[in-house]
Amino acid sequence: MNDLSAAPKPLPAETPAEGGRQRKPDWIRVRAPTSKGYGETRQLMRDLNLNTVCEEAACPNIGECWTKKHATVMILGDTCTRACAFCNVKTGMPGRVDPLEPGHVAEAAAKMGLEHIVITSVDRDDLPDGGAGQFVKVIEALRAATPATTIEILTPDFRGKMRPAIEAIVTARPDVYNHNLETVPRLYPTIRPGARYYASLRLLEEVKRHDPSIFTKSGVMLGLGEQRLEVHQVMDDMRCADIDFLTMGQYLRPTPRHVAVAEFVTPKAFDAYGAIARAKGFLQVASSPLTRSSYHAGDDFRQMRAAREAQLARAGAGAR
């Protein structure tokens, strides 16, 4: 029998002297995007004046996703009010909220023929509602323009405004509500100093309290110096908050100014973490070096929905 608690040891990150760039192992390398579909998706985003987290966060999967006409739209501008040590999105004072943005997001979804769309945003601590109202407008615009499209949102923590923000967004009924914990509690002061671990857990608990039918989702990055048992504890915390879907991926350093990679976690270790998470009862788990919150999100959503239907069917049969 396999001992799922004994995840294989990660490889230490190699840092050559020149420029402080860290050499990536073969399993984390991807080809530069060159396809026609990639170019068409990029042009559509430019034409509609939309930002994407794919570009702003330097996602390694951009070539694959944009070739398939999948893009994660980042609303509320391209400038964040926080400065997390892992994130490539620029920090500063954001501009005004674009009133045309919800319509442009809906137009993009229609033109790309999306069955499932992921909407995220920068942190907007400068706004009275933290940007929750813009999420609501985007959801409403999508429901009106492409009613068959399932909607997944990835929101900030709405620091100091969480309860009214959650109430407004949940009332608009996205299909999936995602908010990433990002790392283990011990590393928050250095990796995610503007946020609080237990506040993020409470946010996802609030979503379930308001509407248990909405799927909840969260993710962590590995390779920041976390310990194996700390990752297991985060899984337990998530299950206590009734989170349905866990994503785990390798942290990649966007620039030499960002926090360094502590270790490159092997694919075998990701598989072991994934097996542990499934054993803990998540409806869906995505665990691999290149996993990101919105990577294969549509396929994962369909599998998660099927898993819940099967679970409910089993419960119903047991009650008879």
Secondary structure, DSSP 8 states (H G I E B T S, - for coil): ---TT-----EE-B--SGGG--B--GGG-------HHHHHHHHHHHHTT-EEHHHHTT-TTHHHHHHTT---EEES-SEES---TT--SEES------TTHHHHHHHHHHHHT-SEEEEEE---TTSTTTTHHHHHHHHHHHHHH-TTSEEEEE----TT-HHHHHHHHHHH--SEEE---BS-GGGHHHHSTTS-HHHHHHHHHHHHHH-TTSEEEEEEEESSS--HHHHHHHHHHHHHTT--EEEEEE---SSTTS----EE--HHHHHHHHHHHHHTT-SEEEESTT--TTTTHHHHHHHHHHHHHHHHHHHHHHH-
